[in-house]
Amino acid sequence: MTHSFDIVPRAPYSFDYTVARFMRFASENVDLVEDGRYRRLLAVGRQLALATVTNTGTVAAPRLAVVLDSPSKAPLQLAGFEAQLRHILCTDLDLRPFYRMARKDDMVAPMVRRFRGLRVTASPTLFEALITAVLSQQVNLIFAYSIKKALVESFGRTWCRRGRTYRAFPEPRRFAVQTFETMRGFRLSNAKAGTLVRVGEAFASGRALRGLAALPDEAVIERLTAIKGIGRWSAEIALMRGLARPDTFPAGDLGVVKYVAQGLLGRTGKATEDEMRAFAERWRPYRALALAYCYAELATRRGASTPGITAKQESLVSAARAPRRRPRDD
């Protein structure tokens, strides 16, 4: 069964800069960017659909063409799949208030001109964002995403389309039923293995999920950090990437205390989390957006190559690449 429809994002919107984040690692097997198209196997309830999104507009007049292919013989829950895509690709956020604020900030003003239309992409669920954050604690992100790839291959639902297998991110119950020993087999520490199982249990039971989307940021962080192994950094990353909160600011991130502090503020050493949190107050209520543009600027200045993509794609990836190591949560 195939369905087609268009999504019209709020202008300005750069599809290329936004989806470039998914091109960072060759091991990525969920969010795929190929031939200028974004593809992902999505789940709404028990229904699966492969979404293919093509940019048919411009930054000033954006339009995305969506094709949904599904093995389901029942009518698709189209509204649910469209809502997921709008959330993942951040199509509905109005950037104009952020840009008005940014024009008054000497540091960010040139970045918003250079990367006009860049959005902060999201995971379809808070659960996926939190699992990804845990995997990224205190390790090289290439290593973290290789573990994510293995977990998806082992626990995620699949659909074979035209000779190719597409994979959905695993559901919470698939983590909840695993033993620590099984999870340790994915090159996870004892602490991380336990945390993934506990996160799966919390979300599968509904304890961690119920009503979170309606809560203010600090209340969400308090609920998430009640899960053993989830600290403030992981909760803030999940808030930013799972609930798409534009003002979340993970001040303890190494990218903030080191790379932003040194590369953009001219410090000779690392800043403290408190110092960077205080500095970022100037960007409220758009601290997550400002940070995304700071990371884009830093990546452009580094000009480092990215495994698995072409030189032509590198300029787009640089707008979305974050520094490679993350702090460890308690």
C-alpha positions as CSV (number, residue, x, y, z in Angstrom):
1,M,0.0,0.0,0.0
2,T,1.4,3.4,-1.0
3,H,0.3,6.9,0.0
4,S,1.7,10.3,-1.1
5,F,1.3,13.7,0.5
6,D,3.1,17.0,0.9
7,I,4.4,18.7,4.1
8,V,4.9,22.5,3.9
9,P,7.3,23.5,6.7
10,R,7.4,27.0,8.2
11,A,9.8,29.1,6.2
12,P,12.7,29.5,6.3
13,Y,13.5,25.8,6.2
14,S,16.7,24.1,5.0
15,F,16.0,20.4,4.3
16,D,19.7,19.8,3.4
17,Y,21.2,21.4,6.5
18,T,18.6,19.7,8.7
19,V,18.9,16.1,7.5
20,A,22.7,16.3,7.3
21,R,22.8,15.3,11.0
22,F,21.8,11.8,9.9
23,M,24.8,11.5,7.6
24,R,27.4,11.7,10.3
25,F,28.1,8.0,10.8
26,A,28.4,5.2,8.2
27,S,26.8,2.8,10.8
28,E,23.5,4.7,10.8
29,N,20.8,2.2,9.9
30,V,17.6,3.9,11.0
31,D,17.7,7.5,9.7
32,L,18.9,7.2,6.1
33,V,19.9,10.0,3.7
34,E,20.5,8.8,0.2
35,D,20.4,10.6,-3.2
36,G,19.1,13.7,-1.5
37,R,16.2,11.8,0.1
38,Y,15.4,11.0,3.7
39,R,14.1,7.5,4.5
40,R,13.0,5.9,7.7
41,L,10.9,2.9,8.7
42,L,8.3,4.3,11.0
43,A,5.9,2.6,13.4
44,V,2.5,3.8,14.5
45,G,1.1,1.2,16.8
46,R,1.6,-2.1,15.1
47,Q,1.6,-0.5,11.6
48,L,4.9,-0.1,9.8
49,A,5.6,2.3,6.9
50,L,8.7,3.3,5.0
51,A,8.7,7.0,4.6
52,T,10.7,8.6,1.7
53,V,10.9,12.4,1.9
54,T,12.1,14.5,-1.0
55,N,12.8,18.2,-0.9
56,T,10.8,19.9,-3.7
57,G,10.9,23.5,-2.5
58,T,13.4,26.1,-1.4
59,V,14.6,27.6,1.9
60,A,12.2,30.5,1.4
61,A,9.3,28.4,0.0
62,P,9.8,25.0,1.5
63,R,7.9,21.9,0.5
64,L,8.5,18.2,1.2
65,A,7.1,15.4,-0.9
66,V,6.4,12.3,1.2
67,V,5.8,8.7,0.0
68,L,4.7,6.1,2.5
69,D,5.0,2.4,1.5
70,S,3.6,-0.1,3.9
71,P,3.1,-3.9,4.2
72,S,-0.1,-3.2,6.0
73,K,-3.4,-4.2,4.2
74,A,-5.4,-2.1,6.7
75,P,-5.8,1.6,6.1
76,L,-2.8,3.4,7.4
77,Q,-3.0,5.8,10.3
78,L,-1.8,8.6,8.1
79,A,-2.1,11.4,10.6
80,G,0.2,9.5,13.0
81,F,2.9,9.0,10.4
82,E,2.7,12.6,9.2
83,A,3.0,13.8,12.8
84,Q,6.1,11.7,13.3
85,L,7.8,13.1,10.2
86,R,6.9,16.7,11.2
87,H,8.4,16.0,14.6
88,I,11.6,14.4,13.3
89,L,12.3,17.0,10.6
90,C,11.1,19.9,12.9
91,T,8.9,21.4,10.1
92,D,6.5,23.3,12.3
93,L,8.8,25.4,14.4
94,D,8.8,29.2,13.7
95,L,12.4,30.3,13.4
96,R,11.6,34.0,13.0
97,P,11.5,34.9,16.7
98,F,14.9,33.1,17.2
99,Y,16.4,35.0,14.2
100,R,15.1,38.3,15.6
101,M,16.9,37.5,18.9
102,A,20.0,36.2,17.2
103,R,20.4,39.4,15.1
104,K,21.2,41.2,18.4
105,D,23.8,38.7,19.4
106,D,27.3,39.3,17.9
107,M,28.3,35.7,18.2
108,V,25.3,34.0,16.7
109,A,24.2,36.6,14.1
110,P,26.6,35.5,11.4
111,M,25.8,31.8,12.0
112,V,22.1,32.2,11.4
113,R,22.9,34.0,8.1
114,R,25.3,31.2,7.1
115,F,23.1,28.3,8.0
116,R,19.7,29.8,7.4
117,G,16.9,27.3,7.8
118,L,18.8,24.8,9.9
119,R,16.5,23.0,12.4
120,V,17.2,20.7,15.3
121,T,16.1,17.2,14.2
122,A,14.4,14.9,16.7
123,S,13.8,11.3,17.4
124,P,10.2,10.1,17.0
125,T,10.0,9.2,20.7
126,L,11.5,10.4,23.9
127,F,12.5,6.7,24.5
128,E,14.7,6.5,21.4
129,A,16.3,9.8,22.3
130,L,17.1,8.7,25.8
131,I,18.5,5.3,24.7
132,T,20.7,7.1,22.2
133,A,21.9,9.5,24.9
134,V,22.8,6.6,27.2
135,L,24.8,4.9,24.5
136,S,26.7,8.2,23.9
137,Q,27.8,8.7,27.5
138,Q,31.6,9.0,27.9
139,V,32.5,7.3,24.6
140,N,33.4,8.2,21.0
141,L,30.2,8.7,19.1
142,I,31.4,6.4,16.3
143,F,31.6,3.6,18.8
144,A,28.2,4.6,20.4
145,Y,26.5,4.5,17.0
146,S,28.0,1.2,16.1
147,I,26.4,-0.3,19.3
148,K,23.1,1.4,18.3
149,K,23.3,-0.3,14.9
150,A,23.8,-3.7,16.5
151,L,20.8,-3.1,18.9
152,V,18.6,-2.1,16.0
153,E,19.6,-5.1,14.0
154,S,18.9,-7.4,17.0
155,F,15.7,-5.9,18.4
156,G,14.1,-3.7,15.8
157,R,11.2,-4.6,13.5
158,T,12.1,-4.9,9.8
159,W,10.5,-4.7,6.4
160,C,12.1,-5.9,3.1
161,R,11.3,-3.5,0.3
162,R,12.6,-4.2,-3.3
163,G,15.4,-6.4,-2.0
164,R,16.5,-4.1,0.8
165,T,15.9,-4.5,4.5
166,Y,14.8,-1.4,6.4
167,R,14.8,-1.3,10.2
168,A,12.7,0.5,12.8
169,F,14.1,1.6,16.2
170,P,13.3,-1.1,18.8
171,E,10.3,-0.7,21.1
172,P,10.8,-0.3,24.9
173,R,9.5,-3.8,25.6
174,R,12.4,-5.3,23.6
175,F,14.9,-3.7,26.1
176,A,12.7,-4.4,29.1
177,V,12.8,-8.2,28.7
178,Q,16.6,-8.5,28.2
179,T,19.0,-9.7,30.8
180,F,22.1,-7.7,31.9
181,E,24.2,-10.5,30.4
182,T,22.5,-10.2,27.0
183,M,23.0,-6.4,27.0
184,R,26.6,-6.8,28.0
185,G,27.1,-8.7,24.8
186,F,26.7,-5.5,22.9
187,R,30.0,-4.1,24.3
188,L,28.2,-2.2,27.0
189,S,29.5,-1.6,30.5
190,N,27.6,-3.1,33.4
191,A,26.2,0.3,34.2
192,K,25.0,1.0,30.7
193,A,23.5,-2.4,30.3
194,G,21.5,-2.0,33.5
195,T,20.4,1.5,32.5
196,L,19.1,0.4,29.1
197,V,17.0,-2.4,30.7
198,R,15.7,0.0,33.3
199,V,14.8,2.6,30.7
200,G,13.0,-0.1,28.7
201,E,11.1,-1.2,31.8
202,A,10.1,2.4,32.7
203,F,8.8,3.2,29.2
204,A,7.2,-0.2,28.6
205,S,5.2,0.2,31.8
206,G,4.3,3.8,31.1
207,R,5.9,5.1,34.3
208,A,8.3,7.4,32.6
209,L,6.2,8.3,29.6
210,R,2.8,9.2,31.0
211,G,2.1,13.0,30.7
212,L,5.7,14.0,30.1
213,A,5.0,16.0,26.9
214,A,2.8,18.4,28.9
215,L,5.3,19.1,31.6
216,P,7.8,21.9,31.8
217,D,11.5,21.1,31.1
218,E,12.6,20.8,34.7
219,A,9.7,18.5,35.6
220,V,10.6,16.2,32.7
221,I,14.3,16.2,33.8
222,E,13.2,15.3,37.4
223,R,11.1,12.4,36.1
224,L,13.8,11.0,33.8
225,T,16.7,11.3,36.3
226,A,14.6,9.2,38.8
227,I,15.7,6.3,36.6
228,K,19.0,4.9,37.9
229,G,21.7,5.7,35.4
230,I,20.1,8.8,33.9
231,G,21.8,12.0,34.9
232,R,21.0,15.6,33.9
233,W,23.0,15.5,30.7
234,S,21.2,12.5,29.3
235,A,17.8,13.9,30.4
236,E,18.6,17.2,28.7
237,I,19.7,15.5,25.5
238,A,16.5,13.4,25.5
239,L,14.4,16.5,26.1
240,M,16.0,18.3,23.2
241,R,16.1,15.4,20.8
242,G,13.0,13.5,22.0
243,L,10.5,16.3,22.8
244,A,12.1,18.9,20.5
245,R,12.2,21.6,23.2
246,P,14.0,24.6,21.6
247,D,15.3,26.0,24.9
248,T,17.0,22.9,26.3
249,F,20.7,23.5,27.0
250,P,22.9,20.6,28.0
251,A,25.5,22.8,29.6
252,G,27.6,19.8,30.8
253,D,28.2,18.6,27.3
254,L,31.9,18.4,26.4
255,G,31.0,20.3,23.2
256,V,29.7,23.2,25.3
257,V,32.3,23.4,28.1
258,K,35.3,22.8,25.8
259,Y,34.6,23.3,22.1
260,V,32.1,26.2,22.3
261,A,34.1,27.8,25.2
262,Q,37.4,27.5,23.4
263,G,36.4,27.7,19.8
264,L,33.8,30.5,19.9
265,L,34.5,32.3,23.2
266,G,38.3,32.2,23.0
267,R,38.9,30.6,26.4
268,T,42.3,28.8,26.8
269,G,40.8,26.0,29.0
270,K,37.5,24.3,29.6
271,A,34.7,26.3,31.2
272,T,32.5,24.9,33.9
273,E,29.0,23.8,33.4
274,D,27.7,26.6,35.6
275,E,29.7,29.2,33.6
276,M,28.3,28.0,30.2
277,R,24.7,27.8,31.6
278,A,25.0,31.4,32.8
279,F,26.4,32.5,29.4
280,A,23.6,30.8,27.5
281,E,21.0,32.8,29.4
282,R,21.4,35.4,26.6
283,W,19.8,32.9,24.2
284,R,16.6,32.1,26.1
285,P,14.1,30.8,25.1
286,Y,16.0,29.4,22.1
287,R,19.2,27.9,23.7
288,A,18.9,24.6,21.9
289,L,18.6,26.3,18.5
290,A,21.6,28.6,19.3
291,L,23.7,25.6,20.3
292,A,22.8,23.9,17.0
293,Y,24.1,26.9,15.1
294,C,27.2,27.0,17.3
295,Y,28.0,23.4,16.6
296,A,27.5,24.0,12.9
297,E,29.9,26.9,13.0
298,L,32.5,24.8,14.9
299,A,32.2,21.9,12.5
300,T,32.7,24.2,9.5
301,R,35.8,25.7,11.1
302,R,37.2,22.2,11.8
303,G,36.6,21.1,8.2
304,A,37.1,17.5,9.3
305,S,36.1,14.7,7.0
306,T,33.2,12.4,7.9
307,P,33.4,8.6,7.3
308,G,31.0,7.2,4.8
309,I,30.0,10.3,2.9
310,T,31.3,12.2,-0.1
311,A,33.3,15.4,-0.1
312,K,30.3,17.2,-1.7
313,Q,28.1,16.1,1.3
314,E,30.7,17.3,3.9
315,S,29.6,20.9,3.8
316,L,26.1,19.8,4.7
317,V,27.2,17.4,7.4
318,S,29.3,20.1,9.0
319,A,26.1,22.1,9.8
320,A,24.9,19.3,12.0
321,R,27.9,17.5,13.4
322,A,28.4,17.7,17.2
323,P,31.7,17.1,19.1
324,R,32.6,13.4,19.4
325,R,32.6,12.7,23.2
326,R,29.9,13.0,25.8
327,P,30.0,13.2,29.6
328,R,29.1,10.3,31.8
329,D,25.9,10.3,33.8
330,D,25.7,8.9,37.3
